């Protein structure tokens, strides 16, 4: 597995700055001259030489003229070059094209410790994949060679510029690196006097500028086929070999994604593709368990007894308007329950528990590899907001030895307490909404049980669960908008030190809010529904008015399954619409106004006449929170797939199908519908790994409780081997004869006020009959079942965690061959620096004509 993932590891480790792009662009003469073939698309200044690294957009009618002029003046003082261009589609829009000259790039590349390719080359042995060739891989003819140049990287230094491979100054810094450097300058340039008056983010917030983004590298479509004419640019290549729906079964070109969008987005798609691949075995086993339940549905002893119980009278579901009903009326309900609650459920739960821990363990090792290779070179910078807020308070950084702003502990503690209080308030709001849904279910349960329409009255369980889950879904989606705004405010209140700390804090709040919002009602159905209902004649009531819900005689698992299936299905549809459908509608509306000249500009008949900055301006910006929403969607899906997977074996299959669509949908959105995001670096997936670990532990515990408490597996098991007709046999289907009669208790209807009903009725519980010495007390079978449930939870958890520890012992934290390769790379780096310095000294001696000796510094 690790060998297969090694190419993904190179997202953060290997250099990717070749002097010429390895792309079969249409105009090969431009490649030979070292020029970008996108010049014709308007990606340069008017002189056709200065590359556009960033675009700033402002309205001419904006009153913030003085701030903008000061900001642009300071940008020029920092070494950037600016050129203004009016919009062709809106007379009120002005574009500011930003270019970073060579000296400015070198200056900030050194300050930011950007690693660049070293001049010494050495071909290393490639780590070969153990996987056989298959049609999922992109062939070399379809995709140009994207293998990394055989070079190593080192932090850039102007003093040792001769150590680096600088064949062409125009291509030495890649487009994404140039954009990242310019973004760094924009974030730290002042627009007014005062330490807090700096940064493009503040100018965007006060409407001095409307937008700031790096430009796309041209169009993503071509009139000519890519196989015969080649790709126009990286964006066109990404669309043809990644974003098209027709290649959904192909592997992702991760190297190209990382080159164009940066390591952070590249790591997200690498993680998403890897997680999707890991869902395949889980989905296959889940489908097998479901098919097992489907094929054995008619032969199930429990279903047979329920369907044939025409004379078994069940107690009324409400005390006033409801009437007794026969057990056979719920025949369909019992058969559907068997689809998900059968002998394969326990096996599937154990398999998924091991699968979850194996997935998290491999993810941890994968992150460790990336961190080992990259994180020690990636020194995070302070957020401009943090620098501005605490600029007067400084202390020496113990690592760099330089003074830097810091947040005093009392201030940090007070802000954290306010933030935690806000979190608890929002979680209490979620629990209040869940309580309202519970009350709604209690009300409609009585209404459906006494409904005049016979079909609804006969299937009141489905009607109650279905309406309850639909109302719950609408509440979930309504509260999500509130949680996002509250999380943003609370995170800004804390004033995190770095961008990664801000993202981790915001992501944790969003996850807590949405996880509780999404799963609280599911936890209620799994562990509380039917547990405190009481018995006939002594039912527990909410507010002394509504009787608490009971489970069906065949168990509560089908309610949990219905809750999960409906929420998971509709939430995925909603998310996909909001991710792609909504931007498509917005971009369509923008193009419609542009064709009609709604902005006061020219009536553009063809979008190809527009320069690239105008095209990008009419696209939608990336989410304000970056990849947090993308990760959050997948992590919530992961939790929904694993935490209650014992109740819904088809959850991994739905997740797999959704992720196959999600990868291409996200790809299409990034390439065609969104402006190009600022390329950012990352060493791992951040706090999401810790969240996934927590979900894995919670999944083991909840699945153990679902099988032991929610499912009827343990009661059936106890009956088969203790109370059944063949307690010494191990053939469970035959030994379940009489199980339904054993699991139903008897109630004397004459104890109620209405004596016109039958004398006795049955209800689901293990209680003594009314004619016994201690009527309605728990029987010995109840205590046997309770003991078996507790024993199963302990055995299940110890078994799973034991297997997890055994797997962790067998699999090393890092493959030996990769560890050796990293150690050799470190050794070769030292050799390269030594040989490069010697070569430089020899050239100096020949140049000066005198002989002298230099020691190695």
Secondary structure, 3 states (H helix, E strand, C coil): CHHHHHHHHCCCCCCCCCCCCCCCCCCHHHHHCCCCHHHHHCCECCCCCCECCEEEEEECCCCCHHHHHHHHHHHHHCCEEEEEEECCCECCEEEEEEEECHHHHHHHHHHCCCEEEEEEECCCCCCCCCCCCCCCCCCCCCCCCCCCCCEEEEECCCCCHHHECCCCHHHHCCHHHHHHHHHHHHHCCECCCCCCCECHHHHHHCCCCCEEECCCCCCCCCCCCHHHHCCCCHHHHHHHHHHCHHHCCCCCCHHHHHHHHCHHHHHHHHHHHHHHHHHHHHHHHHHHHHHHHHHCCCCCHHHHHHHCCCCCEECCCCCCCCCCEEHHHHHHHHHHHHHHCCCHHHHHHHHHHHHHHHHHHHHHHHHHHHHHHHHHHCCCCECHHHHHHCCCCEEECCCCCCEEECCCHHHHHHHHHHHHHHHHHHHHHHHHHHHHHHHHHHHHHHHHHCCCCHHHHHCHHHHHHHHHHHHHHHHHHHHHHHHHHHHHHHHHHHCCCEHHHHHHHHHHHHHHHHHHHHHHHHHHHHHCCCCCCEECCEECEECCCEECCCCECCECHHHHHHHHHHHHHHHHHHHHHHHHHHHHHHHHHHHHHHHHCCEECCCCCCHHHCCHHHHHHCCECCCCCCCHHHHHHHHHHHHHHHCCHHHCCCHHHHHHHHHHHHHHHHHHHHHHHECCCCCCCCCCCCCHHHHHHHHHHHHHHHHHHHHHHHCCHHHHHHHHHHHCCCCCCCCHHHHCCCHHHHHEEEEEHHHCCCCCCCCEEEEECCECCCCCCCCCCECHHHHHHHHHHHHHHHHHHHHHHHHHHHHHHHCCCCCHHHHHHHHHHHHHHHHHHHHHHHHHHHHHHHHHCCCCCCCCC
